[in-house]
Amino acid sequence: MDDYRPMGFETDVANRNFIGAQNPDELIHSEFYWHEPEDWNKSQEQGKMVRGPKIPYVRIMNPGDKTSIMETPVREEHKARWPKKWLYWQMKEGLVDAGENIPGWKVDEWEHLTKEQIFELKYLRFHVVEQIAGASDSQVQSLGMGGLGLREQARQALKNRMGSEVRDEIAKKDKELSDMKERLAKLEALLTAPKKDDSTAPEVASVSDYDANVKYDVTEARERDDLVAKYVAKFGKKPHSMMNIGKLRARVA
């Protein structure tokens, strides 16, 4: 009888029989793209090249060997040989849901992840960090040995992000409240300021400030000065020099 020894499982990372093992298809360069192949029959009929509808193609070659390049329409066997590249190309071309409409913190924006991790997560349909943080134990197992740790890191990152956003929002509200209090204080001071008589009131517009070329009698001039003072007390600024006394009465009424 032959001396048979079981090799064990290839999924066992401690199994020395499979250390360094690699899928041979990963050593082959494969690239999916759109192509419009020539419609030979129509080209013959019309006497010029006529291209057919756009369909998915795959380019396959051994790295460094240009003579090995093969380009052909995508078949099911190509999808099975390079499932990750096929899915990634479909997502890039908008043929399958790439997660743009899923609300949350996009995995592309999480600086903790590498490009390879982002690719792997999208392949497993994890598009936002919230999905990783809320993943079940069975879902986490699909992420490999570091799945549990990645889930905890996602949960902590979301807590930190939420805390930062809350602090920023509170600071924004505090500033708005402080600005509002300052404006109210200035308005209250303006409204409660005591009226000053004609002899001591500074910077109060006189008759000459408004109508230098018009002569007023003493009564009208005093009334205008009084209206100007009321206007300043109410609006915090002098009225326009061309505003007549009638409009002043209406504004301060």
matplotlib code that plots the C-alpha trace (Angstrom):
import matplotlib.pyplot as plt

x = [0.0, 1.2, 2.3, -0.5, -0.4, -3.3, -2.2, -4.8, -6.9, -5.5, -7.5, -5.4, -2.8, -0.5, -0.5, 3.1, 1.9, 0.2, 2.6, 3.3, 0.5, -1.0, -3.8, -2.1, -4.7, -3.5, -0.1, -1.8, -2.6, -6.3, -8.2, -11.9, -13.0, -15.6, -15.1, -17.1, -16.2, -16.5, -19.7, -18.0, -21.2, -22.3, -18.8, -18.8, -22.2, -21.3, -17.7, -16.4, -15.8, -19.0, -18.8, -21.3, -22.8, -20.5, -19.9, -17.5, -14.1, -11.2, -7.5, -5.4, -1.6, 1.4, 3.3, 6.1, 5.1, 3.4, 3.0, 0.7, -2.0, -5.5, -8.6, -12.0, -15.6, -16.2, -17.5, -18.7, -15.3, -13.5, -15.9, -15.2, -11.4, -11.2, -14.3, -12.9, -11.7, -14.9, -17.0, -14.7, -15.0, -18.8, -18.9, -16.7, -18.9, -22.1, -23.4, -23.9, -24.6, -21.3, -22.8, -23.1, -26.7, -26.0, -25.9, -23.0, -19.3, -17.8, -15.0, -13.0, -12.9, -11.7, -7.9, -7.3, -7.9, -5.4, -6.4, -6.3, -8.6, -11.1, -11.1, -11.8, -14.5, -16.3, -16.1, -17.8, -20.4, -19.2, -19.5, -19.7, -18.0, -21.3, -21.8, -18.5, -19.3, -22.7, -21.5, -22.6, -20.0, -20.7, -20.2, -17.0, -15.6, -15.7, -13.2, -10.6, -8.5, -8.5, -12.2, -13.0, -10.4, -11.5, -15.1, -13.9, -11.8, -14.8, -17.0, -14.3, -13.7, -17.5, -17.6, -14.7, -16.2, -19.6, -18.0, -16.0, -19.1, -21.1, -18.4, -18.2, -22.0, -22.0, -19.2, -21.1, -24.3, -22.4, -20.9, -24.3, -25.8, -22.9, -23.3, -27.0, -26.5, -24.0, -26.5, -29.3, -27.1, -26.1, -29.8, -30.9, -28.2, -29.3, -32.9, -32.3, -29.8, -31.0, -32.0, -29.5, -30.6, -29.7, -26.8, -24.9, -25.9, -22.8, -22.8, -26.5, -27.3, -28.1, -30.2, -27.1, -26.3, -29.4, -30.7, -27.8, -29.6, -33.0, -33.9, -35.9, -37.6, -36.5, -39.5, -39.1, -35.3, -35.8, -38.4, -36.1, -33.2, -35.5, -36.7, -33.1, -32.2, -35.1, -34.1, -30.6, -31.9, -34.2, -32.0, -28.5, -27.5, -28.2, -31.0, -30.1, -29.3, -32.1, -34.9, -37.4, -39.1, -42.3, -40.5, -38.6, -41.9, -43.2, -40.1, -39.8, -43.5]
y = [0.0, 3.5, 5.7, 8.3, 11.4, 13.9, 17.4, 19.1, 22.1, 25.0, 27.4, 26.6, 29.4, 27.2, 24.4, 24.3, 22.3, 25.4, 28.1, 30.3, 28.8, 31.1, 31.0, 30.7, 32.9, 35.8, 35.6, 36.3, 39.9, 40.3, 43.5, 44.1, 46.9, 48.0, 47.2, 47.7, 44.7, 45.0, 43.7, 41.8, 41.2, 44.8, 45.9, 43.8, 45.1, 48.8, 48.6, 50.1, 49.1, 49.0, 48.4, 46.4, 47.3, 47.9, 44.7, 43.8, 42.4, 40.9, 41.3, 38.4, 38.1, 36.8, 39.8, 40.9, 38.7, 40.8, 37.8, 36.2, 38.9, 37.6, 39.8, 38.3, 38.9, 38.2, 34.7, 33.1, 31.4, 34.8, 36.0, 32.9, 33.1, 36.8, 37.5, 40.5, 42.3, 41.6, 43.0, 46.0, 46.8, 46.5, 48.8, 51.3, 51.3, 51.6, 48.2, 47.2, 49.1, 50.7, 52.1, 55.7, 55.9, 54.3, 57.0, 57.1, 57.5, 56.1, 53.6, 55.6, 58.5, 56.4, 57.1, 54.0, 51.7, 50.9, 50.8, 47.0, 46.9, 49.3, 47.1, 44.0, 45.7, 46.9, 43.4, 42.1, 44.9, 47.0, 50.5, 52.6, 52.4, 52.0, 48.7, 47.4, 48.6, 46.9, 43.7, 40.4, 37.8, 35.7, 38.8, 39.7, 36.2, 37.1, 39.8, 37.3, 37.1, 40.8, 41.2, 41.4, 44.0, 46.0, 46.0, 47.4, 50.0, 51.0, 51.4, 53.5, 55.7, 56.4, 57.4, 59.8, 61.2, 61.7, 63.4, 65.8, 66.7, 67.3, 69.5, 71.5, 72.0, 73.1, 75.6, 77.0, 77.4, 79.1, 81.6, 82.4, 82.9, 85.1, 87.3, 87.6, 88.7, 91.3, 92.7, 92.8, 94.6, 97.3, 97.7, 98.0, 100.6, 102.6, 102.6, 103.4, 106.2, 109.5, 112.3, 115.2, 118.8, 121.0, 122.7, 119.5, 117.0, 116.1, 115.2, 116.0, 117.1, 120.7, 122.5, 123.1, 119.4, 118.7, 121.7, 124.2, 126.1, 126.2, 128.7, 127.4, 129.4, 128.8, 126.6, 124.3, 124.0, 123.0, 120.5, 119.0, 118.8, 117.1, 114.6, 113.9, 113.1, 110.7, 109.1, 108.5, 107.1, 104.7, 103.5, 104.2, 106.4, 109.7, 110.0, 110.6, 114.3, 114.4, 113.1, 115.9, 116.7, 114.9, 111.6, 112.1, 112.5, 109.3, 107.3, 108.2, 108.0]
z = [0.0, -0.8, 2.0, 1.9, 4.0, 3.8, 2.8, 4.9, 4.0, 1.8, 3.9, 7.0, 7.1, 9.2, 6.6, 5.2, 2.2, 0.8, 1.8, -1.2, -3.3, -5.8, -8.4, -11.8, -13.4, -11.1, -12.9, -16.3, -17.3, -17.9, -18.8, -19.5, -21.9, -24.4, -28.0, -31.2, -33.4, -37.2, -38.8, -41.6, -43.7, -43.6, -44.3, -47.5, -48.5, -48.0, -49.2, -46.0, -42.4, -40.4, -36.7, -34.7, -31.3, -28.3, -26.2, -23.4, -24.5, -22.5, -23.3, -22.0, -22.2, -20.4, -18.9, -21.1, -24.0, -26.7, -29.0, -26.4, -26.5, -27.1, -27.4, -27.5, -26.4, -22.7, -22.0, -18.8, -18.4, -18.3, -15.6, -13.6, -14.0, -13.0, -10.9, -9.0, -12.1, -13.9, -11.0, -10.6, -14.3, -14.2, -11.1, -12.9, -16.0, -14.0, -15.0, -11.4, -8.2, -7.1, -3.9, -4.9, -3.6, -0.3, 2.4, 4.8, 5.0, 1.8, 2.2, -0.3, 2.1, 5.1, 5.2, 7.3, 4.3, 1.6, -2.1, -2.0, 1.0, -0.6, -3.7, -1.6, 0.4, -2.7, -4.2, -1.0, -1.3, 1.6, 0.2, 3.4, 6.8, 8.5, 6.7, 8.1, 11.6, 11.5, 9.9, 11.5, 12.5, 9.4, 7.2, 9.0, 8.3, 4.5, 5.2, 6.3, 9.5, 10.0, 9.7, 13.4, 14.0, 11.0, 12.3, 15.6, 13.9, 11.8, 14.9, 16.7, 13.6, 13.4, 17.0, 16.6, 13.4, 15.0, 18.1, 15.8, 13.8, 17.0, 18.5, 15.3, 15.2, 18.9, 18.2, 15.2, 17.3, 20.1, 17.7, 16.2, 19.7, 20.7, 17.6, 18.2, 21.8, 20.7, 18.1, 20.6, 23.1, 20.6, 19.6, 23.2, 24.0, 20.9, 21.9, 25.6, 25.0, 26.5, 24.2, 23.9, 23.7, 20.7, 22.4, 23.3, 20.6, 18.6, 15.0, 14.6, 11.1, 10.8, 8.1, 6.0, 5.9, 3.9, 2.0, 1.7, -1.1, 0.6, 3.3, 6.2, 8.8, 12.4, 13.3, 10.4, 10.9, 14.5, 13.6, 11.0, 13.5, 15.9, 13.3, 12.3, 15.9, 16.2, 12.9, 14.2, 17.5, 15.6, 12.8, 14.1, 11.1, 9.6, 6.9, 3.3, 2.6, -0.1, 2.3, 2.7, 6.0, 5.0, 4.5, 7.8, 9.7, 8.1, 8.9, 12.5, 13.2]

ax = plt.figure().add_subplot(projection="3d")
ax.plot(x, y, z, "-o")
ax.set_aspect("equal")
plt.show()
